[in-house]
Amino acid sequence: MPAVPTRSAAIAIAAALAAGPAAAEFDGMEPVTLDLAHVVNEQDAFHVAAVHFKELVEERSEGAVSVEIYPNAELGDERTLLEGMQIGTVDMGVITNGPVANFVEEIAVFELPFLFPDRESAYAVLDGEIGQELLGELERVQLKGLAYAERGFRNLTNSQRPVREPGDIDGLRVRVMENPVYTDTFRALGANATPMAWTEALTAMQQGTIDGQENPVGVVHSFNLDETQTHMTMSRHTYAPAIFVMGLSVWDDLPEAAQEVVAEAAQEAAEHARAFNAEMEEEQLAELRERGMEIIEDADLAAFQEAVQPVYDEYGAQFGDYLERIRAQLD
């Protein structure tokens, strides 16, 4: 008959199981510091995700892995960060999906306009087979996709006039991410779509060289865009993921126990950021209204969806069977 563990032994076993990888797995590990970069400020959900990730990794690795966060594009714009990860000069980051699609074009399927009806539908696809398969594709370009955080549902802002239907967009100079799906979406709506990095866009809005941009409510709020953008249309035209992504060489150099901690922390931090966005949106909208921004909630979204159909005609075949599989899952 096997021996029954004492109460103190049972408690110790339970504590060890709850703690995840045993501390002993990190005893002989050379300490590692991961530099994690993003391009937005400390009020943004990207930073919320980064801080939560740091806390989880440092706690669960017993300090063997530490994380240094670089916000505000301190290490460069998103394309520069991704290129740095490929060659090993940047360890990891929280990066908007649009720029990632310049490296693995299939992942731009998530950027198609009006694809996801709500957050929950997006999460089911991203965290399921399709999303994880696309994260795996990043390895072919020397990147390691860890988890999908969130940029969120994007809305149009501008400094010129209320936008309630596609005709209201005609001629507006709108900054879009450096991704052809976004460029062609807004050209289909009649805008003068201008791809540029976010850091450049902030200056362009202040100088009046562009009229508008499109981003989730959290970005509009955290960057005080109401100071230059007087109108926001709740178009929710695209759901934009963000990705916890790491240089593949950095990932490969981590011991297996550290890889496990990093991967699990990235997923939990991503979910934490999603919850933060959902909780804060109504409060942020109320503050933007109080500060004088006009929030248009009665736009003709059916007309917008009809206007962007050419984007599906142009890009549908580019994504292989991913679009078909996403639509099948959403039905």
C-alpha positions as CSV (number, residue, x, y, z in Angstrom):
1,M,0.0,0.0,0.0
2,P,1.5,3.4,-1.0
3,A,2.5,5.8,1.7
4,V,0.1,8.6,2.4
5,P,1.9,12.0,2.4
6,T,1.8,14.0,5.5
7,R,-0.3,17.1,5.6
8,S,2.8,19.4,5.4
9,A,4.1,17.4,2.4
10,A,0.7,17.6,0.7
11,I,0.6,21.3,1.1
12,A,4.1,21.6,-0.3
13,I,3.2,19.5,-3.3
14,A,0.0,21.6,-3.9
15,A,2.0,24.8,-3.7
16,A,4.5,23.6,-6.2
17,L,1.9,22.5,-8.7
18,A,0.1,25.9,-8.4
19,A,3.3,27.8,-9.0
20,G,3.8,26.3,-12.5
21,P,7.3,25.4,-13.5
22,A,9.3,24.4,-10.4
23,A,11.7,27.0,-9.1
24,A,14.5,24.4,-9.4
25,E,14.1,24.6,-13.2
26,F,15.5,28.1,-13.0
27,D,18.2,27.5,-10.4
28,G,21.0,27.0,-13.0
29,M,19.7,29.5,-15.5
30,E,21.8,32.5,-16.5
31,P,19.6,35.5,-15.7
32,V,17.9,37.0,-18.8
33,T,16.5,40.5,-19.4
34,L,14.0,40.8,-22.2
35,D,13.6,44.3,-23.8
36,L,9.9,44.7,-24.7
37,A,9.0,47.7,-26.9
38,H,5.9,49.4,-28.1
39,V,5.0,52.7,-29.8
40,V,2.3,54.1,-27.6
41,N,2.2,55.8,-24.3
42,E,1.8,54.6,-20.7
43,Q,-2.0,55.1,-20.7
44,D,-2.6,52.8,-23.6
45,A,-3.7,49.2,-23.4
46,F,-0.5,48.1,-25.0
47,H,1.4,49.3,-22.0
48,V,-1.2,47.7,-19.7
49,A,-0.5,44.4,-21.4
50,A,3.3,44.9,-21.2
51,V,3.2,45.7,-17.5
52,H,1.1,42.7,-16.7
53,F,3.4,40.5,-18.8
54,K,6.4,41.8,-16.9
55,E,4.8,41.1,-13.6
56,L,3.8,37.5,-14.5
57,V,7.2,36.6,-16.1
58,E,9.3,37.9,-13.3
59,E,7.2,36.3,-10.6
60,R,6.8,32.9,-12.3
61,S,10.5,32.7,-13.3
62,E,11.6,33.5,-9.7
63,G,13.4,36.5,-11.2
64,A,15.5,34.5,-13.7
65,V,13.7,36.4,-16.5
66,S,13.2,40.1,-16.1
67,V,11.5,42.4,-18.5
68,E,12.4,46.0,-19.4
69,I,9.6,48.0,-21.1
70,Y,10.3,50.7,-23.7
71,P,7.1,52.7,-24.5
72,N,6.6,55.7,-26.8
73,A,8.5,54.4,-29.8
74,E,11.8,54.8,-27.9
75,L,13.3,51.9,-29.9
76,G,11.6,52.9,-33.2
77,D,8.3,52.6,-35.1
78,E,6.6,49.2,-35.4
79,R,8.2,48.2,-38.7
80,T,11.6,49.1,-37.2
81,L,10.9,47.0,-34.1
82,L,9.9,44.0,-36.2
83,E,13.0,44.3,-38.3
84,G,15.1,44.6,-35.1
85,M,13.5,41.4,-33.8
86,Q,14.4,39.6,-37.0
87,I,18.1,40.4,-36.6
88,G,18.3,40.2,-32.8
89,T,18.7,43.9,-31.9
90,V,15.2,44.0,-30.3
91,D,13.9,41.2,-28.1
92,M,10.2,41.5,-28.3
93,G,7.2,43.9,-28.5
94,V,3.5,44.4,-28.6
95,I,2.9,45.3,-32.2
96,T,-0.3,46.2,-34.1
97,N,-1.4,43.5,-36.5
98,G,-1.3,45.8,-39.6
99,P,2.5,46.2,-39.7
100,V,3.0,42.5,-38.9
101,A,1.1,41.7,-42.1
102,N,3.9,43.3,-44.1
103,F,6.0,40.3,-43.0
104,V,3.4,37.6,-43.2
105,E,0.7,38.8,-45.6
106,E,-1.9,36.2,-44.7
107,I,-2.3,37.6,-41.2
108,A,-3.8,40.7,-42.8
109,V,-7.0,38.7,-43.2
110,F,-8.0,40.0,-39.8
111,E,-7.8,43.5,-41.1
112,L,-10.6,43.1,-43.7
113,P,-13.4,45.6,-43.0
114,F,-16.5,44.6,-41.1
115,L,-15.2,41.0,-40.8
116,F,-16.0,40.5,-37.1
117,P,-19.4,41.5,-35.7
118,D,-18.1,41.8,-32.1
119,R,-15.2,41.2,-29.8
120,E,-16.2,37.7,-28.7
121,S,-16.3,36.5,-32.3
122,A,-12.8,37.9,-32.9
123,Y,-11.4,36.3,-29.7
124,A,-12.8,32.9,-30.7
125,V,-11.0,33.0,-34.1
126,L,-7.8,34.5,-32.7
127,D,-7.4,32.1,-29.8
128,G,-8.6,29.1,-31.9
129,E,-7.1,27.0,-34.6
130,I,-7.0,29.7,-37.3
131,G,-5.4,32.4,-35.2
132,Q,-2.8,30.0,-33.7
133,E,-1.9,28.7,-37.1
134,L,-1.2,32.2,-38.3
135,L,0.9,33.0,-35.3
136,G,3.0,29.9,-36.3
137,E,3.5,31.3,-39.8
138,L,5.6,34.1,-38.3
139,E,8.4,31.7,-37.7
140,R,9.2,31.6,-41.4
141,V,10.3,35.2,-41.1
142,Q,12.3,34.7,-37.9
143,L,9.6,36.0,-35.6
144,K,7.8,34.1,-32.8
145,G,4.1,35.0,-32.3
146,L,3.1,34.4,-28.7
147,A,-0.5,35.7,-28.3
148,Y,-3.0,38.2,-29.6
149,A,-3.5,41.3,-27.5
150,E,-5.8,44.0,-28.8
151,R,-5.8,47.3,-30.7
152,G,-9.6,46.9,-30.9
153,F,-12.4,48.1,-33.2
154,R,-11.2,51.1,-35.2
155,N,-13.2,54.2,-35.7
156,L,-12.8,57.2,-38.0
157,T,-11.9,60.7,-36.6
158,N,-11.4,63.9,-38.5
159,S,-11.0,67.6,-38.1
160,Q,-13.4,68.8,-40.9
161,R,-16.9,67.5,-40.6
162,P,-19.3,64.9,-39.2
163,V,-19.2,61.6,-41.2
164,R,-22.4,59.7,-41.4
165,E,-22.2,58.1,-44.8
166,P,-19.5,57.2,-47.3
167,G,-20.0,60.4,-49.3
168,D,-19.0,62.5,-46.2
169,I,-15.5,61.0,-46.5
170,D,-14.9,62.2,-50.0
171,G,-11.6,64.0,-50.2
172,L,-10.6,63.7,-46.6
173,R,-6.9,63.2,-46.0
174,V,-6.9,60.2,-43.7
175,R,-3.8,58.6,-42.2
176,V,-3.9,54.8,-42.3
177,M,-1.4,52.1,-41.1
178,E,1.3,51.1,-43.5
179,N,-0.8,48.1,-44.8
180,P,-2.4,47.9,-48.3
181,V,-5.7,46.6,-46.9
182,Y,-6.2,49.7,-44.9
183,T,-5.1,52.0,-47.8
184,D,-7.5,50.4,-50.2
185,T,-10.4,50.3,-47.7
186,F,-10.3,54.0,-47.3
187,R,-9.7,54.7,-50.9
188,A,-12.8,52.7,-51.6
189,L,-14.7,55.0,-49.2
190,G,-13.4,58.1,-51.1
191,A,-10.7,59.2,-48.8
192,N,-7.2,60.4,-49.8
193,A,-5.7,57.5,-47.8
194,T,-2.1,58.3,-46.6
195,P,0.0,55.4,-45.1
196,M,2.4,56.6,-42.4
197,A,3.9,55.5,-39.1
198,W,2.0,56.6,-36.0
199,T,4.7,58.9,-34.7
200,E,4.5,60.8,-38.0
201,A,0.7,60.9,-37.9
202,L,0.7,62.7,-34.6
203,T,2.8,65.5,-36.0
204,A,0.7,65.6,-39.2
205,M,-2.5,66.0,-37.3
206,Q,-1.1,68.9,-35.3
207,Q,0.2,70.6,-38.4
208,G,-3.0,70.0,-40.3
209,T,-1.3,68.1,-43.2
210,I,-3.9,65.3,-42.7
211,D,-7.5,65.7,-41.8
212,G,-8.1,62.4,-39.9
213,Q,-7.1,59.0,-38.8
214,E,-8.7,55.7,-37.7
215,N,-8.1,54.0,-34.4
216,P,-9.9,52.5,-31.4
217,V,-11.4,54.7,-28.7
218,G,-8.6,54.0,-26.3
219,V,-6.0,55.5,-28.7
220,V,-8.1,58.5,-29.4
221,H,-8.5,59.1,-25.7
222,S,-4.9,58.3,-24.5
223,F,-3.4,60.5,-27.1
224,N,-5.9,63.4,-26.6
225,L,-6.7,63.3,-30.3
226,D,-9.8,65.5,-29.5
227,E,-7.3,68.4,-29.5
228,T,-7.0,68.2,-33.2
229,Q,-9.9,65.9,-34.2
230,T,-13.3,67.3,-33.6
231,H,-15.5,64.5,-34.9
232,M,-15.4,60.7,-34.3
233,T,-17.7,58.3,-36.2
234,M,-18.3,55.0,-34.4
235,S,-17.7,53.1,-37.6
236,R,-16.1,50.0,-36.0
237,H,-15.0,49.3,-39.5
238,T,-12.1,46.9,-38.6
239,Y,-11.2,44.8,-35.6
240,A,-7.4,45.1,-35.2
241,P,-5.5,42.6,-33.1
242,A,-2.1,43.3,-31.6
243,I,0.5,40.7,-31.2
244,F,3.0,39.8,-28.5
245,V,5.9,39.0,-30.8
246,M,9.5,38.0,-30.1
247,G,12.6,37.5,-32.2
248,L,12.8,33.8,-33.0
249,S,16.5,33.7,-32.1
250,V,15.7,35.2,-28.7
251,W,12.9,32.6,-28.2
252,D,15.2,29.7,-29.2
253,D,17.8,30.8,-26.7
254,L,15.4,30.6,-23.8
255,P,15.4,27.4,-21.8
256,E,12.1,25.4,-22.1
257,A,10.9,26.3,-18.7
258,A,11.4,30.0,-19.5
259,Q,9.6,29.6,-22.9
260,E,6.6,28.1,-21.0
261,V,6.5,31.0,-18.6
262,V,6.8,33.6,-21.4
263,A,4.1,32.0,-23.6
264,E,1.6,31.6,-20.8
265,A,2.3,35.2,-19.5
266,A,1.8,36.6,-23.0
267,Q,-1.7,35.0,-23.3
268,E,-2.8,36.1,-19.9
269,A,-1.5,39.6,-20.4
270,A,-3.3,39.7,-23.8
271,E,-6.6,38.7,-22.1
272,H,-6.0,41.3,-19.4
273,A,-5.6,44.0,-22.0
274,R,-8.8,43.0,-23.8
275,A,-10.7,43.2,-20.5
276,F,-9.1,46.7,-19.9
277,N,-10.3,47.9,-23.3
278,A,-13.8,46.7,-22.8
279,E,-14.1,48.2,-19.3
280,M,-12.7,51.6,-20.2
281,E,-14.4,52.3,-23.5
282,E,-17.6,53.9,-22.2
283,E,-15.7,56.0,-19.7
284,Q,-13.3,57.2,-22.4
285,L,-16.2,58.1,-24.7
286,A,-17.8,60.1,-22.0
287,E,-14.6,62.0,-21.3
288,L,-14.1,62.7,-25.0
289,R,-17.7,64.1,-25.2
290,E,-17.1,66.3,-22.2
291,R,-14.0,67.7,-23.8
292,G,-16.0,68.7,-26.8
293,M,-15.6,65.9,-29.3
294,E,-18.7,65.1,-31.4
295,I,-19.3,61.3,-31.3
296,I,-21.4,60.1,-34.3
297,E,-23.2,56.9,-33.4
298,D,-25.9,56.9,-36.1
299,A,-23.7,56.4,-39.2
300,D,-25.1,54.3,-42.1
301,L,-22.9,51.3,-41.6
302,A,-24.7,49.3,-44.2
303,A,-23.7,51.8,-46.8
304,F,-20.1,51.6,-45.5
305,Q,-20.1,47.8,-45.8
306,E,-21.4,48.0,-49.4
307,A,-18.8,50.6,-50.3
308,V,-15.9,48.4,-49.2
309,Q,-17.0,45.3,-51.1
310,P,-14.2,45.9,-53.7
311,V,-11.6,45.2,-51.0
312,Y,-13.0,41.7,-50.6
313,D,-13.0,41.3,-54.4
314,E,-9.4,42.3,-54.6
315,Y,-7.9,40.6,-51.5
316,G,-10.1,37.6,-51.0
317,A,-8.0,35.2,-52.9
318,Q,-4.8,36.5,-51.3
319,F,-5.6,34.8,-48.0
320,G,-5.9,31.3,-49.2
321,D,-8.6,29.5,-47.3
322,Y,-8.3,31.6,-44.2
323,L,-11.2,34.0,-45.1
324,E,-13.4,31.1,-45.9
325,R,-12.6,29.3,-42.7
326,I,-13.2,32.5,-40.6
327,R,-16.6,33.0,-42.2
328,A,-17.5,29.4,-41.6
329,Q,-16.6,29.7,-38.0
330,L,-18.6,32.9,-37.6
331,D,-21.7,31.5,-39.3
